[in-house]
Amino acid sequence: MTRCGMILVAAMFIATPVVAQDFSEDQIRDLAIQATLENPQIVMEAVAILQAQEDACKAEQSGALLS
């Protein structure tokens, strides 16, 4: 999937509640699964983002302990 395609998928998940009401929870889950199956690199990108967030949190906590 191209970057534009990934942005489109992301936009679907952050759409306004009015638009989100047009999709059932099952439809949203199915879209997410389909996007992941078509673009498995999404999982690795998500893991990298999560790791970076955890590292930043640990660094912040370490800094708070030292001060």
ZADO-1210 file (C-alpha; in nm, 4 decimals, padded with zeros to 6 digits):
<atoms>
<atom x="00.0000" y="00.0000" z="00.0000" code="MET" pos="1"/>
<atom x="00.1240" y="00.3450" z="-00.0779" code="THR" pos="2"/>
<atom x="00.1693" y="00.6138" z="00.1834" code="ARG" pos="3"/>
<atom x="-00.1536" y="00.7733" z="00.0595" code="CYS" pos="4"/>
<atom x="-00.3335" y="00.4440" z="00.1096" code="GLY" pos="5"/>
<atom x="-00.2042" y="00.4185" z="00.4651" code="MET" pos="6"/>
<atom x="-00.3125" y="00.7756" z="00.5309" code="ILE" pos="7"/>
<atom x="-00.6583" y="00.6876" z="00.4005" code="LEU" pos="8"/>
<atom x="-00.6802" y="00.3876" z="00.6334" code="VAL" pos="9"/>
<atom x="-00.5629" y="00.6002" z="00.9257" code="ALA" pos="10"/>
<atom x="-00.8173" y="00.8670" z="00.8386" code="ALA" pos="11"/>
<atom x="-01.0909" y="00.6069" z="00.8516" code="MET" pos="12"/>
<atom x="-00.9999" y="00.5300" z="01.2113" code="PHE" pos="13"/>
<atom x="-00.9889" y="00.8925" z="01.3235" code="ILE" pos="14"/>
<atom x="-01.3015" y="01.0004" z="01.1369" code="ALA" pos="15"/>
<atom x="-01.5657" y="01.1980" z="01.3153" code="THR" pos="16"/>
<atom x="-01.8205" y="01.0019" z="01.5202" code="PRO" pos="17"/>
<atom x="-02.0918" y="01.0815" z="01.2662" code="VAL" pos="18"/>
<atom x="-01.8978" y="00.9030" z="00.9939" code="VAL" pos="19"/>
<atom x="-01.7938" y="00.6227" z="01.2290" code="ALA" pos="20"/>
<atom x="-02.1597" y="00.5524" z="01.2991" code="GLN" pos="21"/>
<atom x="-02.1964" y="00.4468" z="00.9355" code="ASP" pos="22"/>
<atom x="-01.9746" y="00.1442" z="01.0038" code="PHE" pos="23"/>
<atom x="-02.0416" y="-00.1347" z="01.2463" code="SER" pos="24"/>
<atom x="-01.7699" y="-00.2430" z="01.4854" code="GLU" pos="25"/>
<atom x="-01.7368" y="-00.5660" z="01.2851" code="ASP" pos="26"/>
<atom x="-01.6918" y="-00.3722" z="00.9595" code="GLN" pos="27"/>
<atom x="-01.4209" y="-00.1547" z="01.1134" code="ILE" pos="28"/>
<atom x="-01.2429" y="-00.4631" z="01.2513" code="ARG" pos="29"/>
<atom x="-01.2674" y="-00.6320" z="00.9096" code="ASP" pos="30"/>
<atom x="-01.1203" y="-00.3235" z="00.7390" code="LEU" pos="31"/>
<atom x="-00.8330" y="-00.3156" z="00.9871" code="ALA" pos="32"/>
<atom x="-00.7633" y="-00.6863" z="00.9370" code="ILE" pos="33"/>
<atom x="-00.7794" y="-00.6500" z="00.5590" code="GLN" pos="34"/>
<atom x="-00.5395" y="-00.3543" z="00.5648" code="ALA" pos="35"/>
<atom x="-00.2994" y="-00.5478" z="00.7885" code="THR" pos="36"/>
<atom x="-00.3100" y="-00.8594" z="00.5713" code="LEU" pos="37"/>
<atom x="-00.2492" y="-00.6553" z="00.2577" code="GLU" pos="38"/>
<atom x="00.0295" y="-00.4559" z="00.4264" code="ASN" pos="39"/>
<atom x="00.1994" y="-00.6651" z="00.6962" code="PRO" pos="40"/>
<atom x="00.4690" y="-00.3995" z="00.7346" code="GLN" pos="41"/>
<atom x="00.2046" y="-00.2004" z="00.9249" code="ILE" pos="42"/>
<atom x="00.2568" y="-00.4361" z="01.2194" code="VAL" pos="43"/>
<atom x="00.6317" y="-00.3736" z="01.2298" code="MET" pos="44"/>
<atom x="00.5775" y="00.0014" z="01.1996" code="GLU" pos="45"/>
<atom x="00.3297" y="-00.0108" z="01.4886" code="ALA" pos="46"/>
<atom x="00.5752" y="-00.2128" z="01.6990" code="VAL" pos="47"/>
<atom x="00.8502" y="00.0424" z="01.6281" code="ALA" pos="48"/>
<atom x="00.6203" y="00.3292" z="01.7302" code="ILE" pos="49"/>
<atom x="00.5206" y="00.1477" z="02.0489" code="LEU" pos="50"/>
<atom x="00.8853" y="00.0751" z="02.1322" code="GLN" pos="51"/>
<atom x="00.9788" y="00.4402" z="02.0800" code="ALA" pos="52"/>
<atom x="00.6924" y="00.5497" z="02.3065" code="GLN" pos="53"/>
<atom x="00.7961" y="00.3019" z="02.5759" code="GLU" pos="54"/>
<atom x="01.1601" y="00.4113" z="02.5521" code="ASP" pos="55"/>
<atom x="01.0576" y="00.7774" z="02.5863" code="ALA" pos="56"/>
<atom x="00.8426" y="00.6933" z="02.8883" code="CYS" pos="57"/>
<atom x="01.1267" y="00.5016" z="03.0538" code="LYS" pos="58"/>
<atom x="01.3676" y="00.7871" z="02.9872" code="ALA" pos="59"/>
<atom x="01.1214" y="01.0341" z="03.1354" code="GLU" pos="60"/>
<atom x="01.0739" y="00.8163" z="03.4436" code="GLN" pos="61"/>
<atom x="01.4511" y="00.7739" z="03.4847" code="SER" pos="62"/>
<atom x="01.4963" y="01.1486" z="03.4600" code="GLY" pos="63"/>
<atom x="01.2297" y="01.2050" z="03.7241" code="ALA" pos="64"/>
<atom x="01.4018" y="00.9605" z="03.9591" code="LEU" pos="65"/>
<atom x="01.7379" y="01.1332" z="03.9196" code="LEU" pos="66"/>
<atom x="01.6088" y="01.4843" z="03.9887" code="SER" pos="67"/>
</atoms>
